[in-house]
Amino acid sequence: MRQNYLIMGCARSGLATAKFLANKGEHVILTDSKEESKIIESFPLVLELQKNPNIKLIFGQQPDLKVLDEVKEIIMSPGVPLNLPILEKAREEKIKIISEIELAYRYSKAPIIAITGTNGKTTTTTLVGEIFKNSGRKTFVVGNIGDPIINYIEEANEEDVFIAEISSFQLETIENFKPVMTTILNISPDHLDRHKTMENYIDAKYRIIENMNEENIFVLNKDDSVLSLRKTPNVKVLAFSIKEKVRQGAYYDGESIILVDEDEEYTICKRKELKIPGMHNVQNALAAVVLSYFGGVSIQVIQDTLLSFKGVEHRLEFVSEIDGITFINDSKGTNTDASTIAIKAFDTPIVLIAGGYDKKVSFDEWMDSFEGKVKYLVVLGATADQILETAERKNYENIEKVNTFEEAVLKAYENAENGDTVLLSPACASWGMFVDFEERGRVFKDIVKHLGGK
């Protein structure tokens, strides 16, 4: 008899899902190809789950296909490949494969406001979360940003709200997941190692609205060429833009963020009053204004929060100033588009640290953004040689390859001078060198801290 849940992947969402289901009396098989010792080192919660009689753990290997004889449903952790033999077999046997966000949606009493897109998700999710918290509403900021939704399902009530950062990986295996409001902030090439084609990636992102209806709100970025060409049936569409006025939503008039509600316009704040740098953050703020205001938050709370919001750790985060050199942690810049945006946010000469996991993308356009901006480039990781080849074709000579992350920071420091910015914005994921972008950012800050102590 099929009575077990099979959870693929033992990271934050997999562990949280296993704990949630086991506490409900369900039988769970939790599996991960990584060795047990490495998993415990990263996630000590495993030690607690080992004691739970409802949970069976399989580490260091892929589970035998025979395990499917006992499985009624599979729950995927983000990043687990969809083409594993056990998943192919599960599809043949018509075993449902879902994500943690789908399971959480089944049990959730609180509405979900979901934020996705290639870049800006974390900043926008955090900002919207702060606005809702400041409105007095009990708010849970969850999803790809850190804590899985499932962690708070038992705690959240109808009058509360989830503000969820959602990735394309999570959306691949939804079934009925339906946020009350959502936005796709932007779309540019990313995760093509996973999705294979840009069209597949776009389709995965657009799954976020597939179950929504005319009572739900989709906030459209009118400036994004991919998004503006896609039809959005059966959903109420609001918009934001930094290029033109919108009929309902928010726009930037060259000086201020303007909220539009039917025939009324309200000035929220001037761009120069924002504490988060760059035009991309004006776009993030516009999306946050629309989601918050049409989600029921007052203009005053939105204004006050925008003016006090200082940004997100690992996203254009000021770390230190040493010998007149500013160190910025943009470890969340895990693709070329995000890194390009970071480069454009600064007027000072930049010494850039880049490279990491290979997502099978081109670095040509990214390197084109260096002109007049990046004076020196330090590269490392799996993509280092590809970036070197790109530099050779582009006749970019101020580049150096290193073997370790500490060496990269030291070389960047050596090649910077008073008035420069040392920017960690890798244009690549951290996998293979670090657990995640957060660990990479923390290590960067630790190294810089020790530089300052010399």
DRENVO-976919 format. One record per residue (C-alpha): residue in three letters; x, y, z. Coordinates in steps of 0.001 Angstrom, whole numbers, plus 500000, padded with zeros to 6 digits. Example, Ala and Ser with C-alpha at 12.3 -4.5 7.8 and 13.67 -1.06 7.14 Angstrom:
<nutis>
{nuti 'ALA', {512300, 495500, 507800}}
{nuti 'SER', {513670, 498940, 507140}}
</nutis>
This chain:
<nutis>
{nuti 'MET', {500000, 500000, 500000}}
{nuti 'ARG', {501319, 503438, 499046}}
{nuti 'GLN', {501355, 505375, 502317}}
{nuti 'ASN', {504704, 507187, 502348}}
{nuti 'TYR', {505752, 510638, 501209}}
{nuti 'LEU', {509131, 510665, 499467}}
{nuti 'ILE', {511020, 513935, 499942}}
{nuti 'MET', {513849, 514510, 497481}}
{nuti 'GLY', {516573, 516800, 498799}}
{nuti 'CYS', {517653, 517455, 502366}}
{nuti 'ALA', {518068, 521215, 502573}}
{nuti 'ARG', {515832, 523828, 504233}}
{nuti 'SER', {512561, 523016, 502475}}
{nuti 'GLY', {513082, 519244, 502494}}
{nuti 'LEU', {513799, 519157, 506219}}
{nuti 'ALA', {510914, 521492, 507038}}
{nuti 'THR', {508527, 519408, 504932}}
{nuti 'ALA', {509649, 516161, 506565}}
{nuti 'LYS', {509150, 517603, 510037}}
{nuti 'PHE', {505724, 519031, 509137}}
{nuti 'LEU', {504387, 515779, 507657}}
{nuti 'ALA', {505856, 513561, 510384}}
{nuti 'ASN', {504271, 515745, 513060}}
{nuti 'LYS', {500941, 515137, 511325}}
{nuti 'GLY', {501476, 511405, 511686}}
{nuti 'GLU', {502466, 510834, 508068}}
{nuti 'HIS', {505244, 508419, 507099}}
{nuti 'VAL', {508153, 510097, 505351}}
{nuti 'ILE', {511206, 508927, 503425}}
{nuti 'LEU', {513765, 511744, 503243}}
{nuti 'THR', {516596, 511251, 500768}}
{nuti 'ASP', {519676, 513122, 499585}}
{nuti 'SER', {522679, 512046, 497516}}
{nuti 'LYS', {525084, 513946, 499793}}
{nuti 'GLU', {526876, 512134, 502616}}
{nuti 'GLU', {525176, 512200, 506019}}
{nuti 'SER', {528086, 513948, 507753}}
{nuti 'LYS', {528012, 516850, 505282}}
{nuti 'ILE', {524246, 517237, 505628}}
{nuti 'ILE', {524414, 517257, 509436}}
{nuti 'GLU', {527213, 519836, 509307}}
{nuti 'SER', {525020, 522181, 507250}}
{nuti 'PHE', {521664, 521291, 508798}}
{nuti 'PRO', {521805, 520096, 512451}}
{nuti 'LEU', {517998, 519615, 512362}}
{nuti 'VAL', {518760, 516223, 510790}}
{nuti 'LEU', {519841, 514976, 514232}}
{nuti 'GLU', {516350, 515714, 515560}}
{nuti 'LEU', {514636, 514060, 512587}}
{nuti 'GLN', {516740, 510909, 513025}}
{nuti 'LYS', {514894, 510302, 516301}}
{nuti 'ASN', {511435, 510579, 514713}}
{nuti 'PRO', {509937, 507107, 514111}}
{nuti 'ASN', {507854, 508446, 511205}}
{nuti 'ILE', {510929, 509467, 509204}}
{nuti 'LYS', {513278, 507173, 507290}}
{nuti 'LEU', {516520, 508782, 506079}}
{nuti 'ILE', {518464, 507688, 502986}}
{nuti 'PHE', {521720, 509602, 502489}}
{nuti 'GLY', {524760, 509272, 500229}}
{nuti 'GLN', {522905, 507622, 497350}}
{nuti 'GLN', {519838, 507757, 495160}}
{nuti 'PRO', {516994, 505637, 496580}}
{nuti 'ASP', {516272, 502289, 494956}}
{nuti 'LEU', {513375, 502383, 492486}}
{nuti 'LYS', {511595, 499779, 494638}}
{nuti 'VAL', {510961, 502466, 497237}}
{nuti 'LEU', {508239, 503802, 494923}}
{nuti 'ASP', {506090, 500769, 495768}}
{nuti 'GLU', {505409, 502459, 499122}}
{nuti 'VAL', {505192, 506084, 497917}}
{nuti 'LYS', {501935, 508002, 497367}}
{nuti 'GLU', {503478, 511398, 496615}}
{nuti 'ILE', {506912, 512920, 495975}}
{nuti 'ILE', {507905, 516358, 497243}}
{nuti 'MET', {510817, 517995, 495452}}
{nuti 'SER', {513340, 520351, 496980}}
{nuti 'PRO', {514374, 523213, 494658}}
{nuti 'GLY', {517396, 522297, 492568}}
{nuti 'VAL', {516906, 518516, 492563}}
{nuti 'PRO', {517130, 517460, 488873}}
{nuti 'LEU', {513787, 516514, 487352}}
{nuti 'ASN', {515354, 513842, 485131}}
{nuti 'LEU', {516498, 511461, 487867}}
{nuti 'PRO', {515594, 507816, 487092}}
{nuti 'ILE', {513378, 507559, 490178}}
{nuti 'LEU', {511355, 510584, 489020}}
{nuti 'GLU', {511029, 509202, 485491}}
{nuti 'LYS', {509741, 505962, 487011}}
{nuti 'ALA', {507353, 507878, 489284}}
{nuti 'ARG', {505821, 509631, 486272}}
{nuti 'GLU', {505315, 506282, 484571}}
{nuti 'GLU', {503499, 505047, 487669}}
{nuti 'LYS', {501417, 508257, 487872}}
{nuti 'ILE', {502848, 509203, 491268}}
{nuti 'LYS', {502306, 512906, 491843}}
{nuti 'ILE', {505447, 515082, 492062}}
{nuti 'ILE', {504989, 518437, 493814}}
{nuti 'SER', {507042, 521171, 495488}}
{nuti 'GLU', {507050, 522342, 499098}}
{nuti 'ILE', {505139, 525500, 498112}}
{nuti 'GLU', {502369, 523344, 496650}}
{nuti 'LEU', {502093, 521323, 499863}}
{nuti 'ALA', {502120, 524520, 501928}}
{nuti 'TYR', {499358, 526020, 499782}}
{nuti 'ARG', {497128, 522992, 500469}}
{nuti 'TYR', {497285, 523623, 504204}}
{nuti 'SER', {497569, 527417, 504285}}
{nuti 'LYS', {494799, 529477, 505852}}
{nuti 'ALA', {496654, 532756, 505211}}
{nuti 'PRO', {496768, 534382, 501753}}
{nuti 'ILE', {500040, 534297, 499828}}
{nuti 'ILE', {501576, 537253, 497985}}
{nuti 'ALA', {504196, 535709, 495699}}
{nuti 'ILE', {507167, 537467, 494114}}
{nuti 'THR', {509279, 535970, 491333}}
{nuti 'GLY', {511494, 537129, 488476}}
{nuti 'THR', {515126, 536743, 487501}}
{nuti 'ASN', {516482, 539599, 489609}}
{nuti 'GLY', {515276, 541740, 492493}}
{nuti 'LYS', {513182, 539040, 494181}}
{nuti 'THR', {514910, 539157, 497546}}
{nuti 'THR', {514989, 542941, 497834}}
{nuti 'THR', {511355, 543292, 496758}}
{nuti 'THR', {510151, 540451, 498983}}
{nuti 'THR', {511960, 541915, 501984}}
{nuti 'LEU', {510621, 545410, 501286}}
{nuti 'VAL', {507023, 544230, 500850}}
{nuti 'GLY', {507398, 542191, 504036}}
{nuti 'GLU', {508592, 545255, 505953}}
{nuti 'ILE', {505694, 547345, 504638}}
{nuti 'PHE', {503094, 544768, 505689}}
{nuti 'LYS', {504741, 544291, 509098}}
{nuti 'ASN', {504715, 548048, 509659}}
{nuti 'SER', {501009, 548099, 508814}}
{nuti 'GLY', {500378, 545992, 511928}}
{nuti 'ARG', {499437, 542838, 510062}}
{nuti 'LYS', {501111, 539606, 511155}}
{nuti 'THR', {503454, 538893, 508259}}
{nuti 'PHE', {505633, 535915, 507361}}
{nuti 'VAL', {508463, 536585, 504886}}
{nuti 'VAL', {509189, 533164, 503427}}
{nuti 'GLY', {510135, 531045, 500437}}
{nuti 'ASN', {513333, 531122, 498445}}
{nuti 'ILE', {514494, 534007, 500650}}
{nuti 'GLY', {515181, 531635, 503559}}
{nuti 'ASP', {512429, 530065, 505662}}
{nuti 'PRO', {510117, 527643, 503816}}
{nuti 'ILE', {506404, 528514, 503881}}
{nuti 'ILE', {505633, 525150, 505473}}
{nuti 'ASN', {507444, 526234, 508678}}
{nuti 'TYR', {504628, 528670, 509519}}
{nuti 'ILE', {501534, 526946, 508125}}
{nuti 'GLU', {500267, 525919, 511561}}
{nuti 'GLU', {500861, 529402, 512994}}
{nuti 'ALA', {499432, 531626, 510245}}
{nuti 'ASN', {495706, 532475, 510322}}
{nuti 'GLU', {493274, 533925, 507774}}
{nuti 'GLU', {493996, 537524, 508771}}
{nuti 'ASP', {497784, 537051, 508451}}
{nuti 'VAL', {499777, 537131, 505216}}
{nuti 'PHE', {502665, 535271, 503604}}
{nuti 'ILE', {505086, 537337, 501497}}
{nuti 'ALA', {506884, 534654, 499502}}
{nuti 'GLU', {509896, 534770, 497211}}
{nuti 'ILE', {509345, 532038, 494637}}
{nuti 'SER', {511912, 530575, 492209}}
{nuti 'SER', {511420, 528919, 488829}}
{nuti 'PHE', {512585, 525636, 490389}}
{nuti 'GLN', {509751, 525771, 492922}}
{nuti 'LEU', {507201, 526598, 490226}}
{nuti 'GLU', {508131, 523612, 488047}}
{nuti 'THR', {506192, 521232, 490291}}
{nuti 'ILE', {503110, 523160, 491400}}
{nuti 'GLU', {499572, 521911, 490771}}
{nuti 'ASN', {497016, 524203, 492450}}
{nuti 'PHE', {499285, 526852, 493997}}
{nuti 'LYS', {497463, 530183, 493728}}
{nuti 'PRO', {498689, 533437, 495265}}
{nuti 'VAL', {496200, 536260, 495784}}
{nuti 'MET', {498721, 538707, 494324}}
{nuti 'THR', {501918, 538179, 492375}}
{nuti 'THR', {504536, 539860, 490248}}
{nuti 'ILE', {507181, 538644, 487835}}
{nuti 'LEU', {509705, 541451, 488279}}
{nuti 'ASN', {511700, 540767, 485114}}
{nuti 'ILE', {512987, 537931, 482949}}
{nuti 'SER', {516501, 537498, 481549}}
{nuti 'PRO', {518633, 534388, 480861}}
{nuti 'ASP', {519268, 532344, 484008}}
{nuti 'HIS', {519333, 528682, 485063}}
{nuti 'LEU', {519600, 527537, 481435}}
{nuti 'ASP', {521639, 524581, 482693}}
{nuti 'ARG', {518356, 523467, 484271}}
{nuti 'HIS', {515691, 524731, 481876}}
{nuti 'LYS', {517744, 524187, 478662}}
{nuti 'THR', {515944, 526922, 476703}}
{nuti 'MET', {514844, 530467, 477444}}
{nuti 'GLU', {511283, 529528, 476498}}
{nuti 'ASN', {511236, 526771, 479119}}
{nuti 'TYR', {512519, 529223, 481727}}
{nuti 'ILE', {509839, 531784, 480840}}
{nuti 'ASP', {507153, 529091, 480938}}
{nuti 'ALA', {508305, 528037, 484415}}
{nuti 'LYS', {508085, 531619, 485695}}
{nuti 'TYR', {504624, 532116, 484202}}
{nuti 'ARG', {503283, 529085, 486036}}
{nuti 'ILE', {502881, 531445, 488996}}
{nuti 'ILE', {499672, 532862, 487465}}
{nuti 'GLU', {498212, 529713, 485891}}
{nuti 'ASN', {495709, 529072, 488706}}
{nuti 'MET', {494820, 532708, 489377}}
{nuti 'ASN', {491481, 534288, 488436}}
{nuti 'GLU', {489954, 537752, 487972}}
{nuti 'GLU', {489785, 538215, 491756}}
{nuti 'ASN', {493586, 537932, 491934}}
{nuti 'ILE', {496135, 540579, 490959}}
{nuti 'PHE', {499145, 540265, 488658}}
{nuti 'VAL', {501574, 543212, 488775}}
{nuti 'LEU', {503208, 543602, 485358}}
{nuti 'ASN', {506577, 545202, 484617}}
{nuti 'LYS', {505634, 547156, 481476}}
{nuti 'ASP', {509294, 547850, 480695}}
{nuti 'ASP', {510279, 544192, 480333}}
{nuti 'SER', {510162, 543135, 476679}}
{nuti 'VAL', {509470, 539489, 477505}}
{nuti 'LEU', {506713, 540174, 480025}}
{nuti 'SER', {504954, 542878, 478011}}
{nuti 'LEU', {504436, 540504, 475075}}
{nuti 'ARG', {502884, 537681, 477107}}
{nuti 'LYS', {499130, 537449, 477554}}
{nuti 'THR', {497786, 537221, 481106}}
{nuti 'PRO', {494249, 535799, 480854}}
{nuti 'ASN', {491769, 535529, 483718}}
{nuti 'VAL', {493618, 537812, 486113}}
{nuti 'LYS', {493425, 541486, 487078}}
{nuti 'VAL', {496535, 543238, 485730}}
{nuti 'LEU', {498172, 546262, 487377}}
{nuti 'ALA', {501476, 547689, 486182}}
{nuti 'PHE', {504674, 549514, 487049}}
{nuti 'SER', {507133, 551361, 484812}}
{nuti 'ILE', {510189, 553618, 484929}}
{nuti 'LYS', {509561, 554715, 481324}}
{nuti 'GLU', {505907, 555702, 481055}}
{nuti 'LYS', {502737, 556469, 482984}}
{nuti 'VAL', {500441, 553576, 483857}}
{nuti 'ARG', {496657, 553521, 484168}}
{nuti 'GLN', {496680, 551694, 487491}}
{nuti 'GLY', {499766, 550828, 489511}}
{nuti 'ALA', {502925, 552919, 489911}}
{nuti 'TYR', {505463, 554709, 487726}}
{nuti 'TYR', {508642, 556781, 487966}}
{nuti 'ASP', {508448, 560247, 486421}}
{nuti 'GLY', {512179, 560912, 486374}}
{nuti 'GLU', {512181, 562289, 489897}}
{nuti 'SER', {509535, 560580, 492040}}
{nuti 'ILE', {507641, 557321, 492522}}
{nuti 'ILE', {503982, 557946, 491684}}
{nuti 'LEU', {501115, 555670, 492768}}
{nuti 'VAL', {498086, 555571, 490456}}
{nuti 'ASP', {494666, 554409, 491679}}
{nuti 'GLU', {492119, 554972, 488914}}
{nuti 'ASP', {491979, 558780, 488439}}
{nuti 'GLU', {494031, 559635, 491530}}
{nuti 'GLU', {497825, 560028, 491649}}
{nuti 'TYR', {499912, 560106, 494838}}
{nuti 'THR', {503597, 560990, 495141}}
{nuti 'ILE', {505178, 558349, 497360}}
{nuti 'CYS', {508758, 559651, 497521}}
{nuti 'LYS', {511596, 561058, 495458}}
{nuti 'ARG', {514247, 558710, 494091}}
{nuti 'LYS', {516995, 560600, 495909}}
{nuti 'GLU', {515238, 559858, 499212}}
{nuti 'LEU', {515626, 556083, 498752}}
{nuti 'LYS', {518485, 554473, 500674}}
{nuti 'ILE', {518828, 551599, 498173}}
{nuti 'PRO', {521051, 552528, 495173}}
{nuti 'GLY', {520471, 552047, 491450}}
{nuti 'MET', {517597, 552352, 488984}}
{nuti 'HIS', {516868, 548640, 489401}}
{nuti 'ASN', {515893, 549394, 492992}}
{nuti 'VAL', {513474, 552058, 491769}}
{nuti 'GLN', {511784, 549239, 489834}}
{nuti 'ASN', {511793, 547031, 492927}}
{nuti 'ALA', {510267, 549874, 494943}}
{nuti 'LEU', {507560, 550439, 492312}}
{nuti 'ALA', {506554, 546768, 492421}}
{nuti 'ALA', {506516, 546855, 496229}}
{nuti 'VAL', {504321, 549968, 496254}}
{nuti 'VAL', {501735, 548349, 493969}}
{nuti 'LEU', {501638, 545038, 495866}}
{nuti 'SER', {501364, 546804, 499216}}
{nuti 'TYR', {498807, 549500, 498369}}
{nuti 'PHE', {496481, 547192, 496460}}
{nuti 'GLY', {497075, 544612, 499189}}
{nuti 'GLY', {495457, 546996, 501665}}
{nuti 'VAL', {498334, 548986, 503204}}
{nuti 'SER', {498007, 552751, 503708}}
{nuti 'ILE', {500077, 555234, 501710}}
{nuti 'GLN', {501595, 556631, 504919}}
{nuti 'VAL', {502968, 553239, 505984}}
{nuti 'ILE', {504325, 552625, 502470}}
{nuti 'GLN', {506054, 556021, 502435}}
{nuti 'ASP', {507559, 555639, 505902}}
{nuti 'THR', {508885, 552152, 505136}}
{nuti 'LEU', {510373, 553087, 501767}}
{nuti 'LEU', {512237, 556020, 503281}}
{nuti 'SER', {513752, 553894, 506066}}
{nuti 'PHE', {514499, 550695, 504085}}
{nuti 'LYS', {518257, 550073, 503829}}
{nuti 'GLY', {518244, 547009, 501609}}
{nuti 'VAL', {519123, 543344, 502000}}
{nuti 'GLU', {522191, 541457, 503167}}
{nuti 'HIS', {524300, 540192, 500238}}
{nuti 'ARG', {522595, 542551, 497769}}
{nuti 'LEU', {524742, 545675, 497186}}
{nuti 'GLU', {525525, 545565, 500901}}
{nuti 'PHE', {528073, 548034, 502225}}
{nuti 'VAL', {530736, 546079, 504130}}
{nuti 'SER', {533567, 548460, 504977}}
{nuti 'GLU', {535814, 551273, 503834}}
{nuti 'ILE', {539553, 550573, 504076}}
{nuti 'ASP', {542190, 553053, 502889}}
{nuti 'GLY', {539496, 554940, 501008}}
{nuti 'ILE', {538390, 551746, 499210}}
{nuti 'THR', {534716, 550780, 499563}}
{nuti 'PHE', {533911, 547051, 499829}}
{nuti 'ILE', {530474, 545964, 498598}}
{nuti 'ASN', {528951, 542499, 499050}}
{nuti 'ASP', {526649, 541587, 496151}}
{nuti 'SER', {526933, 537817, 496555}}
{nuti 'LYS', {523251, 537560, 495555}}
{nuti 'GLY', {524358, 538605, 492048}}
{nuti 'THR', {524239, 535002, 490866}}
{nuti 'ASN', {523719, 535699, 487151}}
{nuti 'THR', {525160, 538056, 484553}}
{nuti 'ASP', {522131, 540340, 484483}}
{nuti 'ALA', {522173, 540875, 488256}}
{nuti 'SER', {525909, 541547, 488181}}
{nuti 'THR', {525489, 544035, 485319}}
{nuti 'ILE', {522852, 545884, 487341}}
{nuti 'ALA', {525234, 546026, 490309}}
{nuti 'ILE', {528056, 547385, 488148}}
{nuti 'LYS', {525778, 550121, 486793}}
{nuti 'ALA', {524775, 551179, 490315}}
{nuti 'PHE', {528208, 552727, 491033}}
{nuti 'ASP', {529898, 555842, 489676}}
{nuti 'THR', {533311, 554985, 491148}}
{nuti 'PRO', {535954, 552765, 489453}}
{nuti 'ILE', {535265, 549100, 490253}}
{nuti 'VAL', {537560, 546176, 491007}}
{nuti 'LEU', {535235, 543224, 490416}}
{nuti 'ILE', {535361, 539702, 491874}}
{nuti 'ALA', {533436, 537200, 489727}}
{nuti 'GLY', {533084, 533553, 488763}}
{nuti 'GLY', {531607, 530405, 490249}}
{nuti 'TYR', {529237, 527620, 489232}}
{nuti 'ASP', {528702, 527176, 485495}}
{nuti 'LYS', {525070, 527801, 484470}}
{nuti 'LYS', {525948, 527522, 480759}}
{nuti 'VAL', {525405, 531178, 479894}}
{nuti 'SER', {527382, 533687, 477842}}
{nuti 'PHE', {529485, 536382, 479524}}
{nuti 'ASP', {529689, 538635, 476450}}
{nuti 'GLU', {527001, 541205, 477287}}
{nuti 'TRP', {528058, 541213, 480932}}
{nuti 'MET', {531617, 542128, 479951}}
{nuti 'ASP', {530319, 544814, 477576}}
{nuti 'SER', {528994, 546618, 480675}}
{nuti 'PHE', {532564, 546993, 482014}}
{nuti 'GLU', {533429, 549936, 479762}}
{nuti 'GLY', {534229, 552981, 481861}}
{nuti 'LYS', {533257, 551039, 484998}}
{nuti 'VAL', {535391, 547967, 485784}}
{nuti 'LYS', {539106, 548773, 485995}}
{nuti 'TYR', {540204, 545282, 487099}}
{nuti 'LEU', {538609, 541824, 487208}}
{nuti 'VAL', {539533, 538917, 489484}}
{nuti 'VAL', {537981, 535563, 488482}}
{nuti 'LEU', {537771, 532130, 490074}}
{nuti 'GLY', {535643, 528996, 490099}}
{nuti 'ALA', {534310, 526735, 487353}}
{nuti 'THR', {533606, 529650, 484997}}
{nuti 'ALA', {537019, 531330, 485358}}
{nuti 'ASP', {538445, 529974, 482097}}
{nuti 'GLN', {535292, 530848, 480158}}
{nuti 'ILE', {535454, 534414, 481486}}
{nuti 'LEU', {539161, 534578, 480554}}
{nuti 'GLU', {538309, 533467, 477004}}
{nuti 'THR', {535586, 536111, 476797}}
{nuti 'ALA', {538049, 538751, 478002}}
{nuti 'GLU', {540561, 537713, 475352}}
{nuti 'ARG', {537957, 538074, 472590}}
{nuti 'LYS', {536858, 541441, 473993}}
{nuti 'ASN', {540473, 542647, 474377}}
{nuti 'TYR', {539891, 543186, 478093}}
{nuti 'GLU', {543368, 542873, 479591}}
{nuti 'ASN', {542956, 543834, 483254}}
{nuti 'ILE', {542011, 540362, 484442}}
{nuti 'GLU', {543538, 537788, 486755}}
{nuti 'LYS', {542573, 534217, 487644}}
{nuti 'VAL', {543011, 532936, 491210}}
{nuti 'ASN', {542395, 529591, 492899}}
{nuti 'THR', {540841, 530516, 496229}}
{nuti 'PHE', {538221, 532970, 497392}}
{nuti 'GLU', {540540, 534557, 499952}}
{nuti 'GLU', {543136, 535086, 497234}}
{nuti 'ALA', {540462, 536767, 495095}}
{nuti 'VAL', {539643, 539302, 497813}}
{nuti 'LEU', {543327, 540009, 498499}}
{nuti 'LYS', {544077, 540511, 494784}}
{nuti 'ALA', {541097, 542843, 494450}}
{nuti 'TYR', {542362, 544873, 497409}}
{nuti 'GLU', {545878, 545035, 495920}}
{nuti 'ASN', {544533, 546391, 492632}}
{nuti 'ALA', {542207, 548987, 494158}}
{nuti 'GLU', {543127, 552489, 495266}}
{nuti 'ASN', {541605, 555366, 497176}}
{nuti 'GLY', {538162, 556162, 495745}}
{nuti 'ASP', {537619, 552734, 494160}}
{nuti 'THR', {534954, 550128, 494934}}
{nuti 'VAL', {535808, 546450, 495428}}
{nuti 'LEU', {532620, 544709, 494332}}
{nuti 'LEU', {531803, 541044, 494895}}
{nuti 'SER', {529150, 540424, 492251}}
{nuti 'PRO', {530037, 536984, 490874}}
{nuti 'ALA', {527546, 536672, 487954}}
{nuti 'CYS', {527485, 532978, 488911}}
{nuti 'ALA', {525960, 530730, 491550}}
{nuti 'SER', {528057, 529695, 494543}}
{nuti 'TRP', {527595, 525926, 494292}}
{nuti 'GLY', {530793, 523898, 494276}}
{nuti 'MET', {532611, 526443, 496449}}
{nuti 'PHE', {529988, 527377, 499045}}
{nuti 'VAL', {526702, 526013, 500390}}
{nuti 'ASP', {524882, 529061, 499004}}
{nuti 'PHE', {525310, 532732, 498124}}
{nuti 'GLU', {524779, 533631, 501793}}
{nuti 'GLU', {527809, 531660, 502930}}
{nuti 'ARG', {529841, 533223, 500108}}
{nuti 'GLY', {528763, 536687, 501246}}
{nuti 'ARG', {529556, 535978, 504899}}
{nuti 'VAL', {533028, 534674, 504020}}
{nuti 'PHE', {533649, 537797, 501923}}
{nuti 'LYS', {532691, 540016, 504849}}
{nuti 'ASP', {534915, 538035, 507229}}
{nuti 'ILE', {537923, 538384, 504910}}
{nuti 'VAL', {537309, 542113, 504493}}
{nuti 'LYS', {536980, 542482, 508266}}
{nuti 'HIS', {540427, 540942, 508704}}
{nuti 'LEU', {541834, 543195, 505972}}
{nuti 'GLY', {540708, 546165, 508015}}
{nuti 'GLY', {542484, 544776, 511055}}
{nuti 'LYS', {545859, 544595, 509348}}
</nutis>
